[in-house]
Amino acid sequence: MNPQNKPKSLQDILKQRQQSGFVGREDQVNQFRQNLALPPEDDRRRFLYNVWGQGGVGKSTLLRQFRKIADEAKIISAYIDEAEKTIPEVMGRLAEELERQGHKLTHFTERYKVYRQKRQELETDPEAPQGFSAFVGKTMV
């Protein structure tokens, strides 16, 4: 039973079991926790983590664990993956993630909105050469 004396949902039970059954990456999780405990001025402190490898080995699960640990430590974090294809899309996604955590990036958000509008105009312009908007999007960055 949970604090409201309601039975846990199946989703809650599965989530709890997944978290308690997280095995095989204890060293990486412990290193991540230890890193967050270091003061920002410490040369050993890392501010960026890159997780890579073959599909199906638990990268997404590990990243969810990292995110949970960071959230519990009140650390700002952001997550991107291959869904964002261009640098502006990556930057836009990072800005969204930060804004969700209460860190407004007003100037960037305004500029990014203009960028998306202009790109949309190029993509829908029948007079523009085919593929021109993709070329401009890559070269503008």
DSSP file with accessible surface (Angstrom, degrees, kcal/mol):
  #  RESIDUE AA STRUCTURE BP1 BP2  ACC     N-H-->O    O-->H-N    N-H-->O    O-->H-N    TCO  KAPPA ALPHA  PHI   PSI    X-CA   Y-CA   Z-CA
    1    1 A M              0   0  166      0, 0.0     0, 0.0     0, 0.0     0, 0.0   0.000 360.0 360.0 360.0 145.5    0.0    0.0    0.0
    2    2 A N    >   -     0   0   34      4,-1.6     3,-2.5     1,-0.0     4,-0.1  -0.398 360.0 -83.7 -95.0 178.2    1.1    3.5   -0.7
    3    3 A P  T 3  S+     0   0  119      0, 0.0    -1,-0.0     0, 0.0     0, 0.0   0.791 129.5  53.8 -57.8 -28.0    0.7    6.5    1.7
    4    4 A Q  T 3  S-     0   0  126      2,-0.2     0, 0.0     1,-0.0     0, 0.0   0.318 115.6-115.4 -88.3  11.3   -2.8    7.2    0.4
    5    5 A N  S <  S+     0   0  129     -3,-2.5    -1,-0.0     1,-0.2     0, 0.0   0.794  74.5 131.8  59.3  30.1   -3.8    3.6    1.2
    6    6 A K        -     0   0  133     -4,-0.1    -4,-1.6     1,-0.0    -1,-0.2  -0.884  64.7-106.0-106.3 144.2   -4.4    2.9   -2.4
    7    7 A P        -     0   0  102      0, 0.0     2,-0.1     0, 0.0    -1,-0.0  -0.380  41.8-103.1 -65.9 147.5   -2.9   -0.2   -4.1
    8    8 A K        -     0   0   81      1,-0.1     2,-0.1     2,-0.1     0, 0.0  -0.411  35.9-114.1 -68.9 147.8    0.0    0.6   -6.4
    9    9 A S     >  -     0   0   53      1,-0.1     4,-2.3    -2,-0.1     5,-0.2  -0.369  24.5-111.8 -75.6 160.8   -0.6    0.5  -10.1
   10   10 A L  H  > S+     0   0  127      1,-0.2     4,-2.8     2,-0.2     5,-0.2   0.900 120.5  55.5 -59.0 -38.7    1.0   -2.2  -12.3
   11   11 A Q  H  > S+     0   0  151      1,-0.2     4,-2.5     2,-0.2    -1,-0.2   0.917 107.7  48.2 -61.3 -43.4    3.1    0.6  -13.9
   12   12 A D  H  > S+     0   0   79      2,-0.2     4,-2.4     1,-0.2    -1,-0.2   0.909 112.1  49.4 -63.2 -42.0    4.4    1.7  -10.4
   13   13 A I  H  X S+     0   0   54     -4,-2.3     4,-2.4     2,-0.2    -2,-0.2   0.942 112.6  46.7 -64.0 -46.8    5.2   -1.9   -9.5
   14   14 A L  H  X S+     0   0   85     -4,-2.8     4,-2.5     2,-0.2    -2,-0.2   0.912 112.1  50.9 -62.4 -42.3    7.1   -2.5  -12.7
   15   15 A K  H  X S+     0   0  120     -4,-2.5     4,-2.2    -5,-0.2    -1,-0.2   0.925 110.9  48.7 -61.3 -44.4    9.0    0.7  -12.5
   16   16 A Q  H  X S+     0   0   99     -4,-2.4     4,-2.4     1,-0.2     5,-0.2   0.921 112.0  48.9 -63.1 -41.6   10.0   -0.1   -8.9
   17   17 A R  H  X S+     0   0  168     -4,-2.4     4,-2.0     1,-0.2    -1,-0.2   0.890 109.5  51.9 -66.9 -38.5   11.2   -3.6   -9.9
   18   18 A Q  H  < S+     0   0  135     -4,-2.5    -1,-0.2     2,-0.2    -2,-0.2   0.914 112.3  46.1 -63.0 -42.1   13.2   -2.2  -12.8
   19   19 A Q  H >< S+     0   0   72     -4,-2.2     3,-1.0     1,-0.2    -2,-0.2   0.909 115.9  44.2 -69.2 -40.0   14.9    0.2  -10.6
   20   20 A S  H 3< S+     0   0   98     -4,-2.4    -1,-0.2     1,-0.2    -2,-0.2   0.793 113.7  52.1 -76.1 -23.4   15.7   -2.3   -7.9
   21   21 A G  T 3< S+     0   0   44     -4,-2.0     2,-0.7    -5,-0.2    -1,-0.2   0.232  74.4 131.2 -95.3  13.5   16.7   -4.9  -10.5
   22   22 A F    <   +     0   0   37     -3,-1.0     2,-0.3    -5,-0.1    -3,-0.1  -0.556  33.5 160.6 -71.6 110.0   19.2   -2.6  -12.2
   23   23 A V        +     0   0  109     -2,-0.7    -2,-0.1     1,-0.1    -3,-0.0  -0.894  38.6  41.6-130.6 159.9   22.4   -4.7  -12.5
   24   24 A G  S    S+     0   0   63     -2,-0.3    -1,-0.1     1,-0.0     3,-0.1   0.261 102.9  64.8  93.6 -12.9   25.6   -4.7  -14.5
   25   25 A R     >  +     0   0   44      2,-0.1     4,-2.3     1,-0.1     5,-0.2   0.060  57.3 121.2-127.6  24.0   26.3   -1.0  -14.5
   26   26 A E  H  > S+     0   0   89      1,-0.2     4,-2.9     2,-0.2     5,-0.2   0.873  74.2  54.9 -59.1 -38.5   26.9   -0.4  -10.7
   27   27 A D  H  > S+     0   0  122      1,-0.2     4,-2.6     2,-0.2    -1,-0.2   0.932 110.0  45.6 -61.8 -45.0   30.4    0.9  -11.4
   28   28 A Q  H  > S+     0   0   71      2,-0.2     4,-2.3     1,-0.2    -1,-0.2   0.905 113.6  49.3 -66.0 -39.4   29.2    3.5  -13.8
   29   29 A V  H  X S+     0   0    7     -4,-2.3     4,-2.6     2,-0.2    -2,-0.2   0.933 112.7  47.6 -64.7 -43.9   26.4    4.5  -11.4
   30   30 A N  H  X S+     0   0   75     -4,-2.9     4,-2.7     2,-0.2     5,-0.2   0.908 111.4  50.5 -64.7 -40.7   28.8    4.8   -8.5
   31   31 A Q  H  X S+     0   0  115     -4,-2.6     4,-2.5    -5,-0.2    -1,-0.2   0.909 110.5  50.4 -62.5 -40.1   31.2    6.8  -10.5
   32   32 A F  H  X S+     0   0   19     -4,-2.3     4,-2.1     2,-0.2    -2,-0.2   0.938 111.7  46.9 -63.3 -46.2   28.4    9.2  -11.6
   33   33 A R  H  X S+     0   0  110     -4,-2.6     4,-1.2     1,-0.2    -2,-0.2   0.919 113.0  49.2 -60.7 -45.0   27.3    9.6   -7.9
   34   34 A Q  H  X S+     0   0  130     -4,-2.7     4,-0.7     1,-0.2     3,-0.3   0.895 108.8  53.8 -62.8 -39.2   30.9   10.2   -6.8
   35   35 A N  H >< S+     0   0    9     -4,-2.5     3,-1.2     1,-0.2    -1,-0.2   0.920 106.1  51.9 -61.8 -42.7   31.4   12.8   -9.6
   36   36 A L  H 3< S+     0   0   29     -4,-2.1    -1,-0.2     1,-0.3    -2,-0.2   0.781 104.0  59.0 -66.2 -24.1   28.3   14.7   -8.5
   37   37 A A  H 3< S+     0   0   85     -4,-1.2    -1,-0.3    -3,-0.3    -2,-0.2   0.682  87.8  93.4 -77.7 -17.9   29.7   14.8   -4.9
   38   38 A L  S << S-     0   0   35     -3,-1.2    -3,-0.0    -4,-0.7     0, 0.0  -0.497  87.7-107.0 -74.9 145.0   32.8   16.6   -6.1
   39   39 A P    >   -     0   0   65      0, 0.0     3,-1.8     0, 0.0     6,-0.3  -0.384  29.2-115.2 -66.8 149.4   32.9   20.4   -5.9
   40   40 A P  T 3  S+     0   0   73      0, 0.0     5,-0.1     0, 0.0    -2,-0.1   0.807 114.6  58.7 -56.3 -28.4   32.6   22.1   -9.4
   41   41 A E  T 3  S+     0   0  152      3,-0.0     2,-0.2     2,-0.0    -3,-0.0   0.673  80.1 107.2 -76.3 -17.0   36.1   23.6   -9.0
   42   42 A D  S X  S-     0   0   40     -3,-1.8     3,-1.7     1,-0.2    -4,-0.0  -0.441  71.0-138.8 -66.6 128.9   37.7   20.1   -8.6
   43   43 A D  T 3  S+     0   0  149      1,-0.3    -1,-0.2    -2,-0.2    -2,-0.0   0.731 102.2  60.1 -61.9 -21.4   39.6   19.2  -11.7
   44   44 A R  T 3  S+     0   0  161      2,-0.1    -1,-0.3    -9,-0.0     2,-0.2   0.669  80.9 107.3 -79.5 -15.9   38.3   15.6  -11.4
   45   45 A R    <   -     0   0   28     -3,-1.7     2,-0.4    -6,-0.3    -9,-0.1  -0.435  58.0-154.6 -69.1 130.0   34.7   16.8  -11.7
   46   46 A R        -     0   0  144     -2,-0.2     3,-0.1     1,-0.1    -2,-0.1  -0.878  16.1-175.1-106.5 140.1   33.1   16.0  -15.1
   47   47 A F        +     0   0  147     -2,-0.4     2,-0.4     1,-0.2    -1,-0.1   0.492  69.8  52.3-109.7  -8.5   30.2   18.1  -16.5
   48   48 A L        -     0   0  158      2,-0.0     2,-0.4     0, 0.0    -1,-0.2  -0.997  60.1-167.8-135.5 130.9   29.5   16.1  -19.6
   49   49 A Y        -     0   0   84     -2,-0.4     2,-0.5    -3,-0.1   -17,-0.0  -0.981   2.4-166.5-119.8 131.3   28.7   12.4  -19.9
   50   50 A N        -     0   0  131     -2,-0.4     2,-0.5     2,-0.0    -2,-0.0  -0.971   5.0-170.0-117.4 117.1   28.7   10.6  -23.2
   51   51 A V        +     0   0   34     -2,-0.5     2,-0.3     2,-0.0    -2,-0.0  -0.933  19.1 155.8-109.7 126.4   27.1    7.1  -23.2
   52   52 A W        +     0   0  205     -2,-0.5     2,-0.3     3,-0.0    -2,-0.0  -0.928   6.4 105.7-144.1 166.5   27.6    5.1  -26.4
   53   53 A G        -     0   0   36     -2,-0.3     3,-0.1     3,-0.0    -2,-0.0  -0.882  64.5 -31.3 149.3-178.6   27.6    1.5  -27.6
   54   54 A Q  S >  S-     0   0  158     -2,-0.3     3,-1.0     1,-0.1     5,-0.3  -0.253  71.4 -92.3 -63.8 153.6   25.7   -1.2  -29.4
   55   55 A G  T 3  S+     0   0   70      1,-0.2    -1,-0.1     2,-0.1    -3,-0.0  -0.339 105.8  27.9 -65.6 144.3   21.9   -1.2  -29.3
   56   56 A G  T 3  S+     0   0   86     -3,-0.1    -1,-0.2     1,-0.0    -2,-0.1   0.550  83.8 108.4  86.9   8.0   20.3   -3.3  -26.6
   57   57 A V  S <  S-     0   0   70     -3,-1.0    -2,-0.1    -4,-0.0    -3,-0.1   0.411  97.0 -93.0 -99.9   2.1   23.1   -3.1  -24.0
   58   58 A G  S  > S+     0   0   26      3,-0.0     4,-2.5     4,-0.0     5,-0.2   0.662  77.4 137.6 103.2  19.3   21.3   -0.8  -21.5
   59   59 A K  H  > S+     0   0   44     -5,-0.3     4,-2.7     2,-0.2     5,-0.2   0.939  77.6  46.5 -63.1 -47.2   22.4    2.7  -22.5
   60   60 A S  H  > S+     0   0   59      1,-0.2     4,-2.2     2,-0.2    -1,-0.2   0.902 112.9  50.0 -63.5 -39.7   18.9    4.2  -22.2
   61   61 A T  H  > S+     0   0   55      2,-0.2     4,-2.0     1,-0.2    -1,-0.2   0.925 111.2  49.1 -64.0 -43.1   18.4    2.4  -18.9
   62   62 A L  H  X S+     0   0    3     -4,-2.5     4,-2.7     1,-0.2    -2,-0.2   0.926 110.3  51.0 -62.2 -43.3   21.7    3.7  -17.6
   63   63 A L  H  X S+     0   0   41     -4,-2.7     4,-2.7     1,-0.2    -1,-0.2   0.881 107.4  52.9 -64.3 -36.5   20.9    7.3  -18.7
   64   64 A R  H  X S+     0   0  149     -4,-2.2     4,-2.4     2,-0.2    -1,-0.2   0.902 109.6  49.5 -63.6 -38.9   17.5    7.1  -16.9
   65   65 A Q  H  X S+     0   0   24     -4,-2.0     4,-2.5     2,-0.2    -2,-0.2   0.935 111.1  49.0 -63.4 -46.4   19.4    6.1  -13.8
   66   66 A F  H  X S+     0   0   13     -4,-2.7     4,-2.7     1,-0.2    -2,-0.2   0.923 111.6  49.7 -57.3 -44.8   21.9    9.0  -14.3
   67   67 A R  H  X S+     0   0   66     -4,-2.7     4,-2.8     1,-0.2    -1,-0.2   0.912 110.3  49.7 -63.6 -41.6   18.9   11.4  -14.7
   68   68 A K  H  X S+     0   0   69     -4,-2.4     4,-2.5     2,-0.2    -1,-0.2   0.929 112.0  48.2 -63.0 -44.0   17.2   10.1  -11.6
   69   69 A I  H  X S+     0   0    9     -4,-2.5     4,-1.7     2,-0.2    -2,-0.2   0.925 112.9  48.2 -62.9 -43.7   20.4   10.5   -9.6
   70   70 A A  H  <>S+     0   0    3     -4,-2.7     5,-3.0     2,-0.2    -2,-0.2   0.921 111.2  50.2 -63.9 -43.8   20.9   14.1  -10.9
   71   71 A D  H ><5S+     0   0   82     -4,-2.8     3,-1.6     1,-0.2    -2,-0.2   0.921 109.5  50.8 -60.4 -43.9   17.3   15.0  -10.2
   72   72 A E  H 3<5S+     0   0  110     -4,-2.5    -1,-0.2     1,-0.3    -2,-0.2   0.839 110.8  49.3 -63.3 -31.8   17.6   13.7   -6.6
   73   73 A A  T 3<5S-     0   0   51     -4,-1.7    -1,-0.3    -5,-0.2    -2,-0.2   0.361 115.8-117.3 -87.6   5.2   20.8   15.8   -6.2
   74   74 A K  T < 5 +     0   0  182     -3,-1.6     2,-0.4     1,-0.2    -3,-0.2   0.873  63.4 152.3  59.8  38.5   19.0   18.9   -7.6
   75   75 A I      < -     0   0   53     -5,-3.0     2,-0.3    -6,-0.1    -1,-0.2  -0.845  49.1-118.5-100.4 135.8   21.4   19.0  -10.5
   76   76 A I        +     0   0   84     -2,-0.4     2,-0.3    -3,-0.1    22,-0.1  -0.557  42.8 172.7 -72.1 131.7   20.4   20.4  -13.9
   77   77 A S        -     0   0   24     -2,-0.3     2,-0.3    20,-0.1    24,-0.1  -0.961  18.0-166.2-139.5 158.3   20.5   17.8  -16.6
   78   78 A A        -     0   0   43     -2,-0.3     2,-0.4     2,-0.0    16,-0.1  -0.986   6.5-155.3-143.4 152.3   19.5   17.5  -20.2
   79   79 A Y        +     0   0   64     -2,-0.3     2,-0.3    14,-0.2    18,-0.1  -0.993  14.8 168.6-134.1 130.7   19.1   14.6  -22.6
   80   80 A I        +     0   0   65     -2,-0.4     2,-0.2     3,-0.0    10,-0.0  -0.944   5.0 177.3-133.0 160.2   19.3   14.3  -26.3
   81   81 A D    >   -     0   0   60     -2,-0.3     3,-1.5     9,-0.0    -2,-0.0  -0.750  53.9 -63.9-143.9-164.5   19.6   11.4  -28.7
   82   82 A E  T 3  S+     0   0  149      1,-0.3    -2,-0.0    -2,-0.2     0, 0.0   0.546 110.1  86.4 -70.2  -3.8   19.7   10.7  -32.4
   83   83 A A  T 3  S+     0   0   64      1,-0.1     2,-0.7     2,-0.1    -1,-0.3   0.841  77.7  72.0 -64.7 -30.9   16.1   12.1  -32.9
   84   84 A E    <   -     0   0   37     -3,-1.5    -1,-0.1     1,-0.1     6,-0.0  -0.789  64.6-178.5 -88.5 118.1   17.6   15.6  -33.3
   85   85 A K        +     0   0  161     -2,-0.7     2,-0.3     5,-0.0    -1,-0.1   0.688  57.5  45.1 -93.6 -22.9   19.4   15.6  -36.7
   86   86 A T  S  > S-     0   0   23      1,-0.1     4,-2.3     0, 0.0     5,-0.2  -0.833  82.5-112.2-122.8 163.0   20.9   19.1  -36.8
   87   87 A I  H  > S+     0   0   99     -2,-0.3     4,-2.9     1,-0.2     5,-0.2   0.928 117.8  51.7 -59.2 -46.7   22.8   21.3  -34.5
   88   88 A P  H  > S+     0   0   13      0, 0.0     4,-2.7     0, 0.0    -1,-0.2   0.907 109.6  50.6 -58.9 -37.7   19.9   23.8  -34.2
   89   89 A E  H  > S+     0   0   65      2,-0.2     4,-2.5     1,-0.2    -2,-0.2   0.907 110.5  49.3 -65.1 -40.0   17.6   21.0  -33.3
   90   90 A V  H  X S+     0   0   35     -4,-2.3     4,-2.6     2,-0.2     5,-0.2   0.946 112.9  47.0 -61.9 -47.5   20.0   19.8  -30.6
   91   91 A M  H  X S+     0   0   88     -4,-2.9     4,-2.4     1,-0.2    -2,-0.2   0.910 112.4  50.2 -62.2 -40.8   20.3   23.3  -29.2
   92   92 A G  H  X S+     0   0    3     -4,-2.7     4,-2.3    -5,-0.2    -1,-0.2   0.911 110.8  48.9 -63.4 -42.5   16.5   23.7  -29.3
   93   93 A R  H  X S+     0   0   73     -4,-2.5     4,-2.4     2,-0.2    -2,-0.2   0.917 111.0  49.9 -63.9 -43.5   16.0   20.4  -27.5
   94   94 A L  H  X S+     0   0   61     -4,-2.6     4,-2.4     1,-0.2    -2,-0.2   0.924 110.2  51.1 -61.8 -41.8   18.6   21.3  -24.8
   95   95 A A  H  X S+     0   0    5     -4,-2.4     4,-2.8     1,-0.2    -2,-0.2   0.917 109.4  50.5 -61.5 -43.0   16.9   24.7  -24.3
   96   96 A E  H  X S+     0   0   88     -4,-2.3     4,-2.2     1,-0.2    -1,-0.2   0.924 110.5  49.6 -59.1 -46.2   13.5   22.9  -23.9
   97   97 A E  H  X S+     0   0    8     -4,-2.4     4,-0.7     1,-0.2    -2,-0.2   0.909 113.4  45.7 -60.3 -43.9   15.0   20.5  -21.3
   98   98 A L  H ><>S+     0   0   46     -4,-2.4     5,-2.2     1,-0.2     3,-0.7   0.902 111.1  52.2 -68.3 -39.8   16.5   23.4  -19.3
   99   99 A E  H ><5S+     0   0   47     -4,-2.8     3,-1.9     1,-0.3    -1,-0.2   0.870 102.8  59.0 -65.6 -34.6   13.3   25.5  -19.5
  100  100 A R  H 3<5S+     0   0  158     -4,-2.2    -1,-0.3     1,-0.3    -2,-0.2   0.775 104.5  52.4 -62.0 -25.4   11.3   22.6  -18.1
  101  101 A Q  T <<5S-     0   0   60     -3,-0.7    -1,-0.3    -4,-0.7    -2,-0.2   0.252 130.4 -96.4 -94.9   9.7   13.6   22.7  -15.1
  102  102 A G  T < 5S+     0   0   58     -3,-1.9     2,-0.8     1,-0.2    -3,-0.2   0.595  86.6 124.8  92.3  12.9   12.9   26.4  -14.6
  103  103 A H      < -     0   0   84     -5,-2.2     2,-0.2    -8,-0.1    -1,-0.2  -0.838  48.5-153.6-110.6  95.9   16.0   27.9  -16.4
  104  104 A K        -     0   0  148     -2,-0.8     2,-0.3    -5,-0.1     3,-0.1  -0.462  16.2-170.0 -74.1 135.9   14.7   30.3  -19.1
  105  105 A L     >  +     0   0   65     -2,-0.2     4,-3.0     1,-0.2     5,-0.2  -0.601  20.4 165.6-119.2  65.7   16.8   30.9  -22.2
  106  106 A T  H  >  +     0   0   85     -2,-0.3     4,-2.4     1,-0.2     5,-0.2   0.888  69.9  46.3 -56.0 -50.8   14.7   33.8  -23.4
  107  107 A H  H  > S+     0   0  131      1,-0.2     4,-2.2     2,-0.2    -1,-0.2   0.939 116.6  44.8 -62.0 -47.0   17.1   35.2  -26.0
  108  108 A F  H  > S+     0   0   52      1,-0.2     4,-3.1     2,-0.2     5,-0.3   0.933 111.7  52.9 -62.0 -45.3   17.9   31.8  -27.5
  109  109 A T  H  X S+     0   0   53     -4,-3.0     4,-2.1     1,-0.2    -1,-0.2   0.910 110.3  47.9 -59.7 -41.6   14.2   30.8  -27.5
  110  110 A E  H  X S+     0   0  114     -4,-2.4     4,-1.9    -5,-0.2    -1,-0.2   0.933 114.5  45.6 -64.2 -45.6   13.3   33.9  -29.5
  111  111 A R  H  X S+     0   0  163     -4,-2.2     4,-2.4    -5,-0.2    -2,-0.2   0.884 112.0  51.5 -65.3 -39.7   16.1   33.4  -32.0
  112  112 A Y  H  X S+     0   0   31     -4,-3.1     4,-2.7     2,-0.2    -1,-0.2   0.885 106.8  53.8 -66.1 -37.5   15.3   29.7  -32.4
  113  113 A K  H  X S+     0   0  116     -4,-2.1     4,-2.3    -5,-0.3    -1,-0.2   0.932 109.9  47.3 -62.3 -43.4   11.7   30.5  -33.1
  114  114 A V  H  X S+     0   0   70     -4,-1.9     4,-2.8     2,-0.2     5,-0.3   0.925 110.5  53.0 -62.4 -44.5   12.7   32.9  -35.8
  115  115 A Y  H  X S+     0   0   38     -4,-2.4     4,-2.6     1,-0.2     5,-0.2   0.939 110.3  47.1 -56.0 -47.7   15.1   30.3  -37.3
  116  116 A R  H  X S+     0   0  119     -4,-2.7     4,-2.5     1,-0.2    -1,-0.2   0.901 112.1  50.3 -64.4 -38.5   12.3   27.7  -37.4
  117  117 A Q  H  X S+     0   0   97     -4,-2.3     4,-2.4     2,-0.2    -2,-0.2   0.941 112.7  46.0 -64.0 -46.1    9.9   30.2  -39.0
  118  118 A K  H  X S+     0   0  109     -4,-2.8     4,-2.3     1,-0.2    -2,-0.2   0.897 112.7  50.3 -64.9 -39.9   12.5   31.2  -41.7
  119  119 A R  H  X S+     0   0   48     -4,-2.6     4,-2.6    -5,-0.3    -1,-0.2   0.917 109.6  50.8 -64.9 -41.9   13.4   27.5  -42.3
  120  120 A Q  H  X S+     0   0  107     -4,-2.5     4,-1.8     1,-0.2    -2,-0.2   0.915 108.9  52.2 -60.7 -41.4    9.7   26.7  -42.7
  121  121 A E  H  X S+     0   0  108     -4,-2.4     4,-0.8     1,-0.2    -1,-0.2   0.916 110.9  47.2 -60.7 -43.7    9.3   29.5  -45.2
  122  122 A L  H >< S+     0   0   48     -4,-2.3     3,-0.6     1,-0.2    -2,-0.2   0.903 110.6  51.8 -63.4 -42.2   12.2   28.2  -47.2
  123  123 A E  H 3< S+     0   0   95     -4,-2.6    -1,-0.2     1,-0.2    -2,-0.2   0.799 115.4  41.1 -66.5 -29.0   10.9   24.7  -47.2
  124  124 A T  H 3< S+     0   0   91     -4,-1.8    -1,-0.2    -5,-0.2    -2,-0.2   0.470  86.5 110.1 -99.0  -1.4    7.5   25.8  -48.4
  125  125 A D    X<  -     0   0   69     -4,-0.8     3,-1.1    -3,-0.6    -4,-0.0  -0.629  54.0-159.7 -76.5 114.7    8.8   28.3  -51.0
  126  126 A P  T 3  S+     0   0  117      0, 0.0    -1,-0.2     0, 0.0     4,-0.1   0.731  90.1  58.1 -68.1 -18.3    8.1   26.8  -54.5
  127  127 A E  T 3  S+     0   0  168      2,-0.1     3,-0.1    -3,-0.0    -2,-0.1   0.654  85.0  96.3 -83.7 -18.2   10.7   29.1  -56.0
  128  128 A A  S <  S-     0   0   23     -3,-1.1     3,-0.1    -6,-0.2     5,-0.0  -0.504  86.7-103.9 -74.4 141.2   13.5   27.8  -53.8
  129  129 A P    >   -     0   0   89      0, 0.0     3,-2.0     0, 0.0     4,-0.4  -0.311  47.7 -89.9 -60.7 148.7   15.8   25.1  -55.3
  130  130 A Q  T 3  S+     0   0  204      1,-0.3    -7,-0.0     2,-0.1    -3,-0.0  -0.353 114.0  14.6 -62.7 132.5   15.1   21.6  -54.0
  131  131 A G  T 3> S+     0   0   49     -3,-0.1     4,-2.0    -8,-0.1    -1,-0.3   0.431  91.3 119.7  83.9  -1.3   17.2   20.8  -50.9
  132  132 A F  H <>  +     0   0   77     -3,-2.0     4,-3.0     1,-0.2     5,-0.2   0.914  69.5  53.1 -65.4 -40.8   18.1   24.5  -50.5
  133  133 A S  H  > S+     0   0   18     -4,-0.4     4,-2.7     1,-0.2    -1,-0.2   0.896 109.4  49.2 -64.8 -38.6   16.5   24.8  -47.0
  134  134 A A  H  > S+     0   0   37      2,-0.2     4,-2.0     1,-0.2    -1,-0.2   0.922 112.4  49.0 -64.8 -41.7   18.5   21.8  -45.7
  135  135 A F  H  X S+     0   0  126     -4,-2.0     4,-2.3     2,-0.2    -2,-0.2   0.951 113.9  45.2 -62.1 -47.2   21.7   23.3  -47.2
  136  136 A V  H  X S+     0   0   25     -4,-3.0     4,-2.6     1,-0.2     5,-0.2   0.913 109.9  55.5 -64.2 -41.9   21.0   26.7  -45.6
  137  137 A G  H  X S+     0   0    2     -4,-2.7     4,-0.8    -5,-0.2    -1,-0.2   0.901 112.1  42.9 -58.8 -38.1   20.1   25.1  -42.3
  138  138 A K  H  < S+     0   0  157     -4,-2.0    -1,-0.2     1,-0.2    -2,-0.2   0.878 117.4  44.9 -76.2 -37.2   23.5   23.3  -42.2
  139  139 A T  H  < S+     0   0   83     -4,-2.3    -2,-0.2    -5,-0.2    -1,-0.2   0.794 103.2  63.9 -81.5 -24.4   25.5   26.3  -43.3
  140  140 A M  H  <        0   0  118     -4,-2.6    -1,-0.2    -5,-0.2    -2,-0.2   0.857 360.0 360.0 -65.2 -33.6   23.8   28.8  -41.1
  141  141 A V     <        0   0   97     -4,-0.8    -1,-0.2    -5,-0.2    -2,-0.2   0.934 360.0 360.0 -67.7 360.0   25.1   27.0  -38.0
